[in-house]
Every structure is written in C-alpha cells, then in structure tokens.
Amino acid sequence: MVTGFTQKESAFAVTQDGFYGEFGGAFIPEMLYANVEEIRRKYMEIMGDTQFQTEFRDLLKHYVGRPSPLYRADNLSKLLGFTVYLKREDLNHTGAHKINNTIGQILLARRLGKKRIIAETGAGQHGVATATVCALAGLECVVYMGAVDIERQAPNVARMKMLGAKVIPAESGSKTLKDATNEAIRDWINHAENTHYIIGSAIGPHPYPDMVPRFQSVISEEIQWQLQEQTGRDYPDYVIACVGGGSNAAGAFYHYLDDQRVKLVLAEAAGKGIDSGHSAATSILGSKGIIHGCMTLLMQNEDGQIMEPYSLSAGLDYPGIGPLHAHLIRTGRAEVHPATDDEAMDAVIQLARTEGIIPALETAHALAVLRLNAGPDAVAVLCLSGRGDKDLNTYLTYIEQHKIEL
Ligand SMILES: *Cc1c(COP(=O)(O)O)cnc(C)c1O
C-alpha cells in the first residue's frame, strides 16, 4: 500500500492551510494565486488515484531502478563501532534522489493538462532530473540557472541541453540560485495557463513542502521492509540525512516521523565554520522569515535581506530550510549537526576508501556527522542521497590545494 500518498494521522502532518507549527503557508504574489491554488485543490486527489500510483510505481521500478539497495556497510560499521546501513539513492537513474520527485511531478503536470515545464536549479542536479522527465514525457522544458552557476556547473548544463531543455541564465543579483528562483517565478506568472513549475526540494509555497516529501517517502517505505528483511526489525535507532531544502531527509524520515524510538538526525553545511561568515548553517544562524513562498528559518540580515550562503557543496548552498524541518528542529523531534567543508571532504575520502563508494559532496555532510554517541548494538540508516561523479573536479581541486596524499 502506498502509505506516503494517503493522509494519515501524524503529529507532523501539514494543516489545511499548509502549516507545520509556525512554519509553512503560501506567501505568494497575487498573480500566482490561481496556479498554486489549482495544485493545492487537486494534488491529493490526483496522487491518490490508483492509476496515478500504478504509473508512478512502474516508472520508479523500471525507469529509475527502484527499490534502491539498503546496504550494510560492514567496513564503515567496524570503524564507527555500531551498524550502519546506507540507503543507496546514488544508484538511481541520474544519480540522486531528486528523480523520485520529478517523476511524480511530471505525472501530476500531465494530469493538470500542462504542456510546458519550468524549474530552477543551483548545482544543476534538479535541472538534470527535470530535463530527464520532460524528455520522457515529451514536454517542453525551461530551466533557470544563475549565470555564475552555469559557469561552475558546466557538465550539468551540457546534460540538460543534451536532454533537450532550454537553460536560461539569471543575470540579476548574485547570479545564483535565489536569482534563478526569481526568474522562474516571473516566468510562471507570465505563462500561468500552460506551465507547471517543478520545485526540487521540500520548500516553496504550500502544497509543495507536503507534496515533495510524499513523492520522496518511497525512501523510508523501502527502508522499513528492507530492514525487516535484513534485521527482523522494521525501524533503526537513527536515520541520518543531509539537508539543503530537505527533500532527501524528508523522504528518509517520513514513515518514522511519529515513531519516537527512531532518532532523526540532520546534517547541515557549516562551510568554513559556523562563525566564519561563510556557511549555510540555516537552522543555527537563521531566523524566522519568508523565502521562496513559505515562512521558515532563513539566513537574513537585520533588514530582512537574504544573506548569501556558502558551502563547498552547491546542493547545500541554500539560505533556507523546508518548513517541515524547521518545525522538526524547533520542536526537538530532529537534531541538527553542522559539518564543515573540511569534515565533509574527510568523509568523502573515508567512504571511498572503506566501502568503494564515492558519495556526492552533499551526502558527505551526513557521513561527517555519523560519529554518533551510539552503543555497539545501535543500528543507523544513512540516506546516501547521491553519487560523487558530478563533484570529481571539486574533489581533485581540494585534494591538490590541501596537499592531501592519495
Ligand atoms: C540536491 C541534493 C541534496 C540537497 O537537497 P535536499 O532537498 O535537501 O535533499 C542532497 N544531496 C544530493 C545528492 C543532491 O543532489
């Protein structure tokens, strides 16, 4: 049964108007109201439809390659002193968890009768996942990307173009993700009739912060039966995931949100250090405000201007955090641990050398906080959100600059 798609009794379920405690909602320009309201009215009904679920499941299985393995990492476990399982989202088609959500949203866009898809992307991973499903569905695809990011992420730009997407540079402001987001929203206002906006994380105006975790909840749904099969128990003591906007973490946590036996741990990018002025440690440094259409924790100055975040990892280089996570953190349901660039890089090399897996730099932040204060009987599941191929240049440059001997 597809439990992630059905409204269940949960202390952490979203309210009718889109709130998780004091966070969430839909703070949007008047001209977007009709679009967002249409999705809000229809998403639960569409996602609950049996045929929709069959199509979604079929594509996840035969196109994405699910279920992704739950791998007991014995070498790493020996080093850490407790048992670690890696949920291998890196083995999905396109190399990360993001495809789970874009598959769901492209099916939704079709049901809404939309012919054109827009998205914004920072590192390009969400852009690639969106361009992929647009090619699959035969829909027009426009991806907004900061001009600076286009320079930095050339291989992903090439991928999007190969897949038939149009990549439009955002030339305003700092020419990065938040500027690309502004451009995408402007486009949506101008093409409200025929266009669906695929948001790539657990952020944005309601219902996106609810809808994206539902699509990603397949991750914890699989963890439950895979753990049962391998350990005779369907829950771990810890689930650990990195958080940018929060989609892979939300998917990995989803079916455990109300299970207090399971400790939920988030890893946040501390960049060059929490106090360095160069980080993306939103939950620690952030305060309540509105970003990307929702009320949440974000990094802002005294005038409420959004501060430019920093992380070596482009996928965590985001000044906000999804409202569900803001709520989990504020209520104490989830713990957050910061990891610096250096700690993440150590974790990349450690995983490569102990398990033969090169993780994405985002994922490495979760690996870096894995030094839990856990006993030898503890079982931890870490969401290995993506593979490191896209980061190889960053890794090699870092290794050279820091004169690390390989
Ligand atoms: C985009 C990305 C993230 C961060 O996004 P979330 O929505 O927080 O999951 C993490 N890991 C990988 C591999 C990514 O591509």
The ligand as an ORCA input file, in Angstrom:
! r2SCAN-3c Opt
* xyz 0 1
  C      20.073     18.481     -4.192
  C      20.782     17.483     -3.371
  C      20.723     17.498     -1.954
  C      20.027     18.581     -1.180
  O      18.656     18.690     -1.417
  P      17.560     18.200     -0.362
  O      16.270     18.678     -0.945
  O      17.860     18.806      0.958
  O      17.615     16.711     -0.313
  C      21.352     16.491     -1.256
  N      22.047     15.509     -1.889
  C      22.128     15.462     -3.240
  C      22.908     14.357     -3.870
  C      21.507     16.438     -4.025
  O      21.610     16.394     -5.371
*
